[in-house]
Amino acid sequence: MPTPSRSTAAEPSRPTPALSRRRFLKRSASGVAAGVLTASSHSTTVAAPADQEARAPLFVSTWPFGKPANEAGLQALSSGRSPVDAIELGINQCEAAGVESVGLSGIPNAEGVVSLDACIMTGPGHRAGGVAAIEGFVHPISIARRVMETTKHVLLVGTGAEQFAALHGFKRGPKVTPSRRKEWLEWRKQQRQKLKGHDTIAMVLLAPDGNLYGGCSTSGMGYKLPGRVGDSPIIGSGLYVDNEIGAAGATGIGENVMRFCGSFMVVEYMRQGLHPQDACIETIKRIARMDPKGYDLAINFIAIDKRGRFGAAGTGQGFQYSVTSKESSRILQSPGLTSKDTGPVGGNRL
């Protein structure tokens, strides 16, 4: 039997489309026998708008700052570059755009140094690469790609990842910008104990040939302990791609995603037949049932499936995500499962 919710915030009552619910319950019953993920039989879902489907190529990414990144990726595809190039170049745009929580413009750790994490994954071949806790490199997503394509490993961290990047000639930058150092000095003087939340760019792509790809990059939680790594570079947590089903990415407080393999869970719900938006919602509900914090988690997911359907959801109100195809490029509002405000972009404040 499913465990009851531990949330202190009441779940809003939302209508459930009868057809998708019947399909979900049918698949859930078979999933129990197979030992795979199942959702609560009394869970509610938010009906996905009819226009949440588009023809490939289709990019979906977290936050409004994902829109120009999507557009850079689409431009790369249009100019004949590969889907992996499109993910890398799209996220490169965000890493260099001065975003508060991505790239070297991000908030530093407790020692005043920006520590970066990234990963990339392809549907074809189920390949993946990542780097974590690297300092002073402009494009961690590009280093993650090189790990995927030139080594037998999936994840390199810290000094070893930096040595690898230097060996391959990746561009260096400052370990912290002057403005971020000034903020850090003020934090060190006045607060010291208070962490600062963060956001992440997670990007997923349905390519014209029907294959799926994804990438993720972040500077992580502001003023974190040196060596802290969140969900973003961890395959199955901050990002997951299954070429048979779909792809998903996460943003928010990484510890609340990685303890539950959140992006993998979203994909598994899509495997059971759920629309990507419903898969994001059911993942949050499942996590909230298990976590002592209930819905006080500050987590958000995006997802896309092989049909070109897409969606997103968050624990609170205000999570926006970006969707780009040849027909349009939009910033959309996701459903939130509680009335709590997600906070400003660059936020997920603790």
NUMAR-983808 format. One line per 4 residues: their letters; for each residue x, y negated, z negated of N, C-alpha, C. Coordinates in steps of 0.2 Angstrom, whole numbers. Each point is the difference from the previous one (the first is absolute). Example, Ala and Ser with C-alpha at 12.3 -4.5 7.8 and 13.67 -1.06 7.14 Angstrom:
AS	66 28 -39 -4 -6 0 4 -6 0; -2 -5 4 4 -6 -1 -4 -5 -3
END
This chain:
MPTP	4 6 0 -4 -6 0 4 -6 0; -2 -6 4 4 -6 0 0 -3 -7; 6 -3 -2 0 -3 -6 -3 -7 0; -3 -2 -5 -4 -7 0 5 -6 0
SRST	-2 -5 3 4 -6 1 2 -3 -7; 6 -2 -1 2 -3 -6 0 -8 1; -2 -2 5 0 -7 1 -4 -4 -5; 2 -6 -2 -4 -4 -4 -4 -5 4
AAEP	1 0 6 -4 -4 4 -5 4 4; -6 -2 0 -5 4 3 1 0 8; -1 6 3 1 0 7 -7 -3 3; 1 -4 5 -6 -3 4 -4 6 3
SRPT	-6 -1 0 -4 5 4 -1 -2 7; 2 4 5 0 -1 7 -3 5 4; -4 -1 5 -3 5 4 5 4 4; -2 6 0 4 5 4 -4 2 6
PALS	4 0 6 -3 2 6 -1 8 0; -7 2 1 -1 7 -1 4 5 4; 1 -2 6 4 5 5 7 1 -3; 3 -6 -1 7 1 -2 1 4 -7
RRRF	-5 -2 -4 -1 4 -7 -1 7 1; -4 2 4 -2 7 1 7 4 3; 3 -3 5 6 2 2 5 1 -5; 1 -5 -4 5 0 -6 -2 5 -5
LKRS	-6 1 -2 -1 5 -5 1 7 3; -2 1 6 1 7 3 8 1 1; 4 -5 2 7 1 0 3 1 -7; -3 -4 -5 3 1 -7 -1 7 -3
ASGV	-6 3 2 -1 7 -3 5 4 3; 1 0 7 5 4 2 7 -1 -2; 1 -7 -2 7 -2 -3 1 3 -6; -5 1 -5 1 3 -6 3 7 1
AAGV	-3 4 4 2 7 1 7 0 3; 2 -5 4 7 0 2 5 -3 -4; -3 -3 -6 5 -3 -5 3 -7 3; -4 -4 4 2 -6 2 -4 -6 -3
LTAS	2 -6 1 -3 -5 -3 -8 -1 1; -4 -1 -5 -7 -1 0 -2 -6 -3; -5 -4 2 -3 -5 -4 -5 2 -4; -2 -5 -5 -6 1 -5 -6 1 5
SHST	-4 4 -2 -7 1 4 -4 -6 -1; 1 -4 -6 -5 -5 -1 4 -7 2; 6 1 4 3 -7 2 -4 -3 5; 0 -7 0 -3 -4 5 5 -3 5
TVAA	-2 -1 6 5 -3 5 -3 -6 2; 4 -5 3 -2 -6 4 0 2 7; -6 -2 3 -1 2 7 5 -4 4; 4 3 4 5 -3 5 -4 -4 5
PADQ	2 -6 2 -3 -4 5 1 4 7; -5 -1 4 0 4 6 6 -2 5; 3 -6 -1 5 -3 4 7 2 -3; 0 4 -5 7 3 -3 3 5 4
EARA	0 -1 7 3 5 4 2 -4 6; 6 2 3 3 -4 6 4 5 4; 1 -2 6 5 4 4 7 -1 -1; 4 6 1 7 -1 -1 3 -4 6
PLFV	5 -4 -1 4 0 -6 -3 -4 -6; 0 2 -6 -3 -3 -6 4 0 -6; 2 -6 -2 4 -1 -6 -5 -2 -6; 2 3 -6 -4 -2 -6 6 -1 -5
STWP	-1 -6 -3 6 -1 -5 -4 -4 -6; 4 0 -6 -2 -3 -6 1 -8 0; -5 -3 -3 0 -8 -1 0 -4 7; -2 -6 -1 0 -5 6 7 -1 3
FGKP	6 1 -4 6 0 3 2 6 4; -4 5 0 0 5 5 -2 -2 7; -4 -5 1 -3 -1 7 6 -2 4; 4 -5 -1 6 -1 5 4 6 1
ANEA	1 4 -6 4 6 1 -3 5 5; -7 1 -1 -3 4 5 1 -3 7; -1 -6 1 1 -3 7 6 0 3; 6 0 -5 6 1 3 1 8 2
GLQA	-3 4 -4 0 7 2 -3 1 7; -6 -3 1 -4 1 6 4 -3 6; 3 -6 -1 4 -2 5 6 4 2; 3 4 -5 5 4 1 -2 6 5
LSSG	-6 3 -2 -3 5 4 -2 -2 7; -2 -7 1 -2 -2 6 6 -1 5; 6 -1 -3 6 -2 4 3 7 1; -3 6 -2 3 6 2 4 3 -5
RSPV	0 -2 -6 4 3 -6 -4 6 -3; 3 4 -3 -3 6 -3 -4 -2 -6; -5 5 -2 -4 -1 -6 5 -1 -6; 5 4 -1 5 -1 -6 3 -7 0
DAIE	2 -3 6 2 -6 1 -5 -5 -2; -6 1 2 -6 -5 -2 -1 0 -8; 1 5 -3 -1 0 -7 6 -4 -3; 6 2 2 6 -3 -3 0 -8 2
LGIN	-1 -2 6 0 -7 2 -6 -4 -4; -5 3 0 -6 -3 -4 2 -1 -7; 3 5 -3 1 -1 -7 6 -5 -1; 5 0 5 6 -4 0 -3 -8 0
QCEA	-5 -1 4 -3 -7 0 -2 -2 -7; -3 5 -4 -2 -2 -7 5 -1 -5; 5 5 1 6 -1 -4 4 -6 1; 0 -3 5 3 -7 2 -4 -6 -1
AGVE	-7 1 -2 -4 -5 0 -1 -5 -6; 4 2 -5 0 -4 -6 -6 2 -5; -2 6 1 -6 2 -4 3 1 -7; -4 -1 -5 2 0 -7 2 7 -3
SVGL	-3 5 4 1 7 -3 3 5 5; 3 -2 6 3 4 5 6 -3 2; 5 4 1 7 -3 2 4 -4 -5; 5 -3 2 4 -4 -5 -3 -6 -2
SGIP	-5 -2 2 -4 -6 -3 -4 2 -6; 0 7 -2 -4 2 -5 3 -2 -7; -4 2 -5 1 -2 -7 6 5 -2; 5 -2 -4 5 4 -2 -2 5 -6
NAEG	5 4 -1 -1 4 -6 2 -3 -7; 1 3 -5 1 -3 -7 7 -3 0; 5 2 5 7 -2 0 0 -6 5; -5 -2 3 0 -5 5 2 2 7
VVSL	0 6 2 1 2 6 -6 4 4; -1 -2 6 -5 3 4 1 7 2; -4 5 -2 1 7 1 -5 3 4; 2 2 6 -5 2 5 -1 7 1
DACI	-7 2 2 -2 7 2 -3 0 6; 0 6 4 -3 0 6 0 8 2; -5 1 4 0 7 4 -4 0 6; 1 5 4 -3 0 7 -2 8 1
MTGP	-5 1 4 -2 7 1 -4 0 7; 2 6 3 -3 1 7 -5 6 0; -5 0 3 -5 6 1 4 5 4; 2 -1 6 4 5 4 6 2 -4
GHRA	0 7 -2 6 2 -3 0 0 -8; -5 -4 -2 -1 -1 -7 7 -2 -3; 3 -5 3 7 -3 -3 -1 -6 -4; 4 -1 -5 0 -5 -4 7 -3 -3
GGVA	1 -6 -1 6 -2 -3 -2 -6 -5; 4 -1 -5 -1 -5 -5 6 -3 -3; 0 -6 -3 6 -2 -4 -4 -4 -6; 4 0 -6 -3 -3 -6 6 -3 -4
AIEG	-2 -6 -3 5 -3 -4 6 -2 3; -1 -3 6 6 -3 4 0 -8 -1; 5 -3 1 1 -7 -2 4 -3 6; -2 -6 2 4 -4 5 -1 2 7
FVHP	-5 4 2 -1 2 7 -7 -3 3; 0 -3 6 -5 -4 2 -6 5 2; 1 6 3 -5 4 3 0 7 -3; -3 1 -6 1 7 -3 -4 5 4
ISIA	-6 -2 4 -3 5 4 4 2 6; 5 -4 2 4 3 6 5 5 -3; 2 -1 -6 5 4 -3 -4 7 -2; -6 -1 -2 -4 6 -1 -1 4 7
RRVM	-1 -3 5 0 3 6 6 4 2; 6 -3 -1 6 3 1 1 6 -4; -2 0 -6 0 6 -5 -4 6 4; -6 -2 2 -4 5 3 3 3 6
ETTK	3 -4 4 3 2 7 7 3 0; 4 -2 -5 7 2 1 2 4 -6; -4 2 -5 2 4 -5 -4 6 -1; 2 5 -5 -5 5 -2 -4 -2 -6
HVLL	1 -6 -2 -4 -2 -6 -6 -4 1; -4 0 -5 -6 -5 0 1 -6 -3; 3 0 -6 1 -6 -4 7 -1 -3; 3 -6 2 6 -2 -3 -1 -6 -5
VGTG	3 -1 -5 -1 -5 -5 6 -3 -3; 0 -6 -2 5 -4 -3 6 -1 4; 6 1 -4 6 -1 3 1 5 6; -2 6 0 1 4 6 -4 -2 6
AEQF	-6 -3 -1 -4 -3 5 4 -6 3; 2 -4 -4 4 -6 2 6 2 4; 4 5 -2 6 2 4 -2 2 7; -6 4 0 -2 3 6 -2 -6 5
AALH	-4 -5 -3 -2 -6 4 6 -4 3; 5 -1 -5 6 -3 2 4 3 6; 1 7 -1 3 4 5 -3 0 7; -7 -1 0 -4 -1 6 -1 -7 3
GFKR	4 -5 -4 0 -6 3 -6 -5 -1; -4 2 -5 -7 -4 -1 2 -7 -3; -4 -4 2 1 -7 -2 -1 -2 -8; 5 -3 -2 -1 -2 -7 -3 -7 -1
GPKV	-2 -1 -6 -3 -7 -2 2 -1 -8; -3 -5 -2 2 -2 -8 -4 5 -4; 3 1 -6 -4 5 -4 -6 -3 -4; 0 -7 1 -6 -3 -3 0 -7 3
TPSR	-6 -3 2 0 -7 3 1 -5 -6; 2 -6 2 1 -5 -5 -7 -2 -4; -5 0 4 -7 -1 -4 -2 5 -4; 1 7 2 -1 5 -5 4 1 -6
RKEW	7 -2 1 4 0 -5 -2 -6 -6; -2 -5 3 -2 -6 -5 -6 3 -4; -5 3 4 -6 3 -4 2 5 -5; 5 5 2 3 5 -4 3 -3 -7
LEWR	4 -5 1 3 -4 -6 -5 -2 -4; -6 -3 2 -5 -3 -4 -3 6 -4; -2 6 4 -3 6 -3 5 2 -6; 6 1 2 5 2 -5 0 -4 -7
KQQR	-1 -6 1 1 -5 -5 -7 0 -4; -6 1 3 -6 -1 -4 -4 6 -1; 1 5 4 -5 6 0 4 6 -2; 4 2 4 5 6 -1 -4 7 0
QKLK	-6 0 -3 -3 7 -1 -6 1 6; -2 -6 3 -5 1 4 2 1 8; -3 6 2 1 2 7 -5 -4 5; 2 -1 6 -4 -3 5 -2 5 5
GHDT	-6 0 2 -3 5 5 3 -1 7; -2 4 4 2 -1 7 -5 3 5; 2 -1 6 -4 3 6 5 3 5; -2 4 4 4 4 5 -3 -1 7
IAMV	4 0 5 -3 2 7 1 7 1; -6 3 1 -1 7 2 -3 -1 7; 2 3 5 -3 0 7 0 7 3; -6 1 3 -2 7 3 -2 -2 7
LLAP	2 5 5 -1 -1 7 -3 6 3; -6 -1 4 -2 5 4 3 -2 7; 4 4 3 3 -2 6 -4 2 6; 1 -3 6 -4 2 6 0 7 2
DGNL	5 4 -2 0 7 1 -4 4 -5; -2 -3 -5 -4 3 -5 4 2 -6; 7 -1 0 4 2 -6 0 -6 -5; 1 2 -6 0 -4 -6 7 -2 -3
YGGC	1 -6 -2 6 -2 -3 -1 -5 -6; 5 -1 -4 -1 -5 -6 6 -2 -2; 0 -6 -4 6 -2 -3 -2 -4 -6; 5 -2 -5 -2 -3 -6 6 -4 -2
STSG	0 -6 -3 6 -4 -2 -2 -4 -6; 4 -1 -5 -2 -5 -5 7 -2 -4; -1 -5 -4 5 -2 -5 -2 3 -7; -5 3 0 -2 3 -7 -3 -5 -5
MGYK	-1 3 -6 -3 -4 -5 5 -5 -2; -2 -7 -1 4 -5 -2 3 1 -7; 7 -1 -1 3 0 -7 0 7 -3; -1 5 5 0 7 -2 7 2 -3
LPGR	1 5 -4 6 3 -2 4 2 6; 7 -2 -1 4 3 6 0 7 1; -1 2 6 -1 8 1 -7 2 1; -5 -4 -2 -7 2 1 -1 0 7
VGDS	-4 6 2 -2 1 6 -8 2 0; -4 -4 4 -7 1 0 -2 5 5; -6 0 2 -3 5 5 2 -1 7; 2 -7 2 1 -1 7 5 4 4
PIIG	6 2 -3 4 4 5 -1 8 -1; -5 2 -4 -2 7 -2 -5 2 5; 2 5 4 -5 3 5 -5 4 -4; -7 -2 2 -5 3 -4 -3 -4 -5
SGLY	4 -5 -2 -3 -5 -5 -1 -7 4; 5 -4 2 -1 -6 3 -2 1 7; 1 6 3 -1 1 7 -1 7 2; -4 2 4 -1 7 2 -3 0 7
VDNE	3 4 5 -2 1 6 -1 8 2; -6 2 2 -1 6 2 -3 0 7; 4 2 5 -2 -1 7 -7 4 2; -2 5 -4 -6 3 2 -6 -4 -3
IGAA	1 -4 -5 -6 -3 -3 0 -8 0; 5 -3 -3 1 -7 -1 6 -2 -4; 0 -7 -2 5 -3 -3 -3 -5 -5; 4 -1 -6 -2 -4 -5 6 -3 -3
GATG	-1 -6 -3 5 -4 -4 -3 -3 -6; 4 -3 -4 -2 -2 -7 3 -7 -1; -3 -4 -5 3 -6 -2 -3 -1 -7; 4 -3 -5 -2 -1 -6 5 2 -5
IGEN	-2 2 -6 5 2 -5 2 7 1; 6 1 2 2 6 3 0 6 -5; 1 -1 -6 -1 6 -5 -6 3 0; -6 -4 1 -6 2 0 -2 4 7
VMRF	4 -1 5 -1 4 6 4 6 0; 7 0 -2 4 5 1 -1 6 -5; -3 -1 -6 -2 5 -4 -5 5 3; -4 -2 5 -5 3 3 1 2 7
CGSF	6 -2 3 1 1 7 -6 -3 4; -1 -6 -1 -6 -3 2 -1 0 8; 5 -2 4 -1 0 7 -2 7 3; 4 5 -3 -1 7 2 -8 2 -1
MVVE	-2 -2 -6 -7 1 -2 -5 -3 5; 1 -6 2 -4 -3 5 -1 4 6; 6 2 3 0 5 6 -3 6 -1; 0 3 -6 -3 6 -2 -8 -1 0
YMRQ	-2 -5 -2 -7 -2 0 -3 -1 7; 4 -3 4 -1 0 8 0 7 3; 4 4 -3 0 7 3 -7 4 -2; -3 -2 -5 -7 3 -2 -5 -4 4
GLHP	1 -5 4 -5 -2 5 -2 -8 -2; 3 -2 -5 -2 -7 -2 2 -5 5; -3 -6 0 2 -6 4 6 -2 -4; 5 -3 3 6 -3 -3 -2 -5 -6
QDAC	-5 -4 1 -2 -4 -6 -3 4 -6; -4 5 2 -3 4 -6 6 4 -3; 5 2 4 6 4 -3 4 -5 -5; 0 -6 2 4 -5 -5 -4 0 -6
IETI	-7 -1 1 -4 -1 -6 0 6 -5; 0 6 3 -1 6 -4 7 1 -3; 6 -2 3 6 1 -3 1 -4 -6; -3 -6 0 0 -5 -6 -4 3 -5
KRIA	-6 3 2 -4 3 -6 3 6 -3; 3 4 4 4 6 -3 5 -2 -5; 4 -5 3 6 -3 -5 -3 -3 -6; -5 -4 0 -3 -3 -5 -3 5 -5
RMDP	-3 6 2 -2 5 -4 5 3 -4; 6 1 3 6 3 -4 4 -5 -4; 0 -6 2 5 -5 -4 -4 -3 -6; 4 0 -5 -3 -3 -6 -3 -8 1
KGYD	3 -3 4 -1 -7 2 -7 -1 4; -3 6 2 -6 0 4 2 -4 6; -4 -5 2 1 -4 6 4 -6 -1; 3 -1 -6 5 -6 -1 7 2 3
LAIN	0 1 6 6 3 3 4 -5 5; -4 -4 3 3 -5 5 3 4 6; -4 4 3 3 4 6 -5 -1 6; 3 1 6 -4 -1 6 3 4 5
FIAI	-5 3 5 3 4 5 -3 -2 7; 4 1 5 -3 0 7 1 7 3; -4 1 5 0 6 4 -3 0 7; 2 5 4 -1 0 7 -1 7 2
DKRG	-4 2 4 -1 7 2 1 1 8; 0 6 2 2 2 7 -5 -3 5; -6 -1 -3 -6 -3 5 1 -7 1; 4 -4 -4 1 -7 0 -5 -3 -5
RFGA	-2 4 -5 -4 -3 -5 5 -3 -6; -2 -5 -3 5 -3 -5 -4 -3 -6; 3 -1 -5 -3 -3 -6 5 -1 -6; -3 -3 -5 4 -1 -6 -4 -1 -6
AGTG	3 0 -6 -4 -1 -6 5 -2 -6; -2 -3 -5 4 -2 -6 -4 1 -6; 4 0 -6 -4 1 -6 -4 -7 -2; 3 -5 3 -4 -7 -1 -2 -3 6
QGFQ	-3 -6 -1 -2 -4 6 6 -4 2; 0 -1 7 5 -5 3 5 3 4; 1 7 0 5 3 5 -2 -1 7; 5 -3 4 -1 -1 7 5 4 4
YSVT	-2 2 5 4 4 5 0 -3 7; 5 2 4 0 -3 7 -1 6 5; -4 -1 5 -1 5 5 1 -3 7; 4 3 4 2 -3 7 0 5 5
SKES	-4 -2 5 0 5 6 1 -5 6; 0 3 6 0 -5 6 -6 -4 1; -6 2 -3 -6 -4 0 0 -6 -5; 3 1 -6 -1 -5 -5 6 1 -5
SRIL	1 -5 -4 4 0 -6 -3 -3 -6; -2 3 -5 -4 -2 -5 2 1 -7; -2 -4 -5 1 1 -7 -6 2 -3; -1 5 -3 -6 3 -3 0 0 -7
QSPG	-6 0 -3 -1 1 -8 -2 7 -1; 4 3 -5 -2 7 -2 -5 0 -5; -3 6 -1 -5 0 -6 4 1 -6; -2 -3 -6 3 1 -6 -4 4 -5
LTSK	3 5 -4 -4 4 -4 -2 -3 -7; 3 -6 -2 -2 -3 -6 -1 -8 2; -3 -4 -4 0 -7 1 6 -4 -2; 5 4 -2 6 -4 -2 4 -2 6
DTGP	2 -7 0 4 -3 5 7 3 1; 1 2 7 7 3 1 5 -5 -1; -1 -7 1 5 -5 -1 2 -2 7; 5 -5 0 2 -3 6 5 5 4
VGGN	1 -1 6 5 4 4 6 -2 -3; 4 6 0 7 -1 -3 -1 1 -8; -6 3 -2 -2 0 -7 0 7 -2; -6 3 -1 -1 6 -5 3 -1 -6
RL	-1 -6 -3 3 -2 -6 -1 4 -6; 5 2 -4 -1 4 -6 -2 -4 -6
END
